[in-house]
Amino acid sequence: MSVDFASFACPAYLSVSFSAAMKRAIPLLGLLLALGQAQAIERPNILWIYLEDVSGWFGCYGDKVIETPNIDQLAASGIRFDRFYTPAGVCSATRSSIIVGAMQTSLGIHNHRSGRANFRGKDLGPVYDDIRLPEGVRTLPEMFRAAGYWTFNEGGKDDYNFKHDTRAMYDFLPKKRGWGPAALVAGECWKGRKKDQPFFGQVQLGGGKLGRRAPAVIDRAKVPVPPYYPDIPLVREEIAHHYDCLLKTDEQVGHVIAALKRDGLYENTLIFCFSDHGYKLHRHKQFLYEGGIQMPMMVAGPGVPAGQVRRDLISG
């Protein structure tokens, strides 16, 4: 069954105040619901492959510097979206918005990491601990749990700018938080489910924050430097390192797909692969330029036609 993206609507409580352009956009939550309806009888599993600090320099998006076969294959097996815009250029604001399906500025949760009374050893005062979602607004994991889904967050990152109970959101969290799919690859994320219970899960991949976990394999002298950056060794190092991180990310995505296939889950799992914002370069992370908020997103799984490229405006 194919999906008509123009025909669906989001829940009424998510009809918040957007700009004219964003009113015409398809919220990510609505896209999720629409794709889920394509296989409503079978209740598909839903997996978010959530990339951190990743600009879309993948082969499927036309980049020629590196080869990213696993991500490219995921895009080819489903739909690649060319106009996916994240709600913000930083992680906590973006993630707060996407997890509830509404713009963070509409819910009073927009300041970066504003929902933490204690952060990096500093007491920020009770006002930071009083930021809560409006009455009646629930997070996606809570909604899926109420619908009988098993939920997990591999990697453990949430970074939500509002008071929340992580244990009320997720059935499984890794014992150790960290970037990577180790618990998922080991099958731990879904082994606690009841027989035939569907899951809604997230796997957090470090992407641009992999650091030394991404070996330096890209020739720094051969990377392209955009004209708005100075062509100096420091800039070349940052660009090349991001390519190194993307190579490692592609490897990790391959491990995730292989684990789904090994455990017989792949054929009934809707996979969303997307980034929260761009890499830590000027005009990228923390900026509202295209490099900061126009991100890669691909969706594959049951009911999703293969080999399509869409230019619908998608946002969190």
C-alpha positions, -999 to +999 in steps of 0.1 A: +000+000+000+014+034-009+010+065+012-008+097+001+011+124+020-012+151+010-043+135+025-035+131+062-040+154+092-022+156+126-040+153+159-060+184+168-040+194+198-009+197+176-025+224+155-004+252+169+007+286+156+030+283+126+042+307+100+024+306+067+052+284+052+052+260+081+014+257+080+019+241+046+046+218+059+041+182+069+050+178+106+072+148+112+047+134+136+020+136+109+043+118+085+049+091+111+011+086+116+004+085+079+031+059+073+018+039+102-017+039+088-003+022+056+000-010+076-025-003+104-037-039+107-002-053+112+009-025+135+044-020+122+074-015+144+088+020+141+125+028+145+141+063+145+178+062+135+186+096+151+218+112+139+236+139+160+252+169+144+251+154+109+251+174+077+237+155+048+270+148+029+259+113+018+261+097-016+223+096-019+223+133-016+249+138-043+281+140-024+311+127-042+338+127-015+328+095+003+307+064-003+279+057+022+265+024+009+243+015+039+226+049+041+223+051+003+207+016+002+182+027+029+173+057+009+169+037-023+146+012-005+122+039+005+118+077+002+145+103+004+132+137+014+150+167+001+132+194+021+133+182+057+138+211+081+145+206+117+128+230+142+161+245+154+198+245+149+206+230+182+198+195+196+177+201+227+152+225+210+149+202+180+145+171+200+119+187+223+098+197+193+100+164+174+092+142+205+058+160+209+051+169+172+048+206+177+071+236+175+090+242+207+082+279+207+045+270+209+049+250+241+072+273+261+102+248+259+123+266+234+155+277+252+185+255+247+187+230+276+163+251+297+146+222+314+175+214+337+178+229+372+213+215+374+236+214+344+273+207+344+275+213+382+257+246+382+224+252+400+203+273+376+175+278+400+139+264+403+125+283+373+145+258+351+128+229+369+093+242+364+091+239+326+065+214+318+044+204+288+009+220+286-019+198+301-030+172+276+002+172+256+021+139+257+053+127+242+053+102+213+068+074+234+040+078+260+014+078+232+029+046+218+031+029+252-006+037+257-013+021+224+004-011+235+038-006+219+072-015+235+094+016+236+132+020+239+158+047+235+192+031+226+220+055+235+197+072+260+199+107+248+167+127+252+178+163+259+142+175+262+137+211+275+109+202+298+103+182+329+098+145+320+098+111+335+121+090+313+108+057+328+073+067+319+084+071+283+106+041+277+104+004+286+141-001+279+171+022+284+207+011+281+226+007+313+253+029+300+245+060+279+267+066+249+267+070+212+262+038+192+239+009+186+257-017+209+226-027+229+204-028+198+229-049+178+230-073+208+192-076+206+187-061+241+164-033+231+135-055+221+140-088+239+117-078+268+087-074+246+056-097+247+052-120+218+043-101+187+043-068+206+053-039+182+079-014+192+086+023+189+123+028+193+151+053+189+188+046+183+210+076+189+241+077+167+269+101+175+274+114+140+294+146+141+302+140+178+320+107+173+354+124+178+382+099+179+358+070+175+358+080+138+393+071+124+409+098+103+408+083+068+399+113+046+428+132+029+426+167+044+442+182+013+414+169-010+382+179+007+361+207-009+361+240+010+329+261+004+337+297-007+324+312+025+351+296+046+388+304+046+408+277+029+431+270+059+442+238+076+418+242+106+388+244+083+400+215+062+404+194+093+369+201+105+354+193+071+375+161+067+367+150+102+330+153+095+334+130+065+353+106+088+323+107+112+299+100+083+318+070+072+316+056+108+279+065+110+272+046+077+289+016+092+267+019+123+236+022+102+246-010+085+249-028+119+214-016+128+198-029+096+217-062+100+203-066+135+168-060+124+172-086+096+189-111+119+160-110+144+133-112+117+121-076+123+132-058+092+102-065+070+077-051+095+097-021+107+093+015+094+127+031+096+132+069+098+168+081+095+174+118+101+196+143+118+188+168+145+208+197+130+240+204+110+277+199+119+296+223+141+306+248+115+297+284+110+264+286+089+256+251+102+250+241+138+233+269+159+225+288+127+192+291+108+209+288+074+203+258+053+234+241+067+219+244+102+184+231+097+179+216+062+188+180+071+188+145+055+158+123+061+149+090+046+120+066+053+118+029+044+096+000+054+063-016+049+039+005+028+066+029+017+073+029-021+110+023-030+132+047-050+112+079-045+125+114-039+101+139-024+102+176-021+074+180+003+082+205+031+087+183+062+094+197+096+095+184+132 
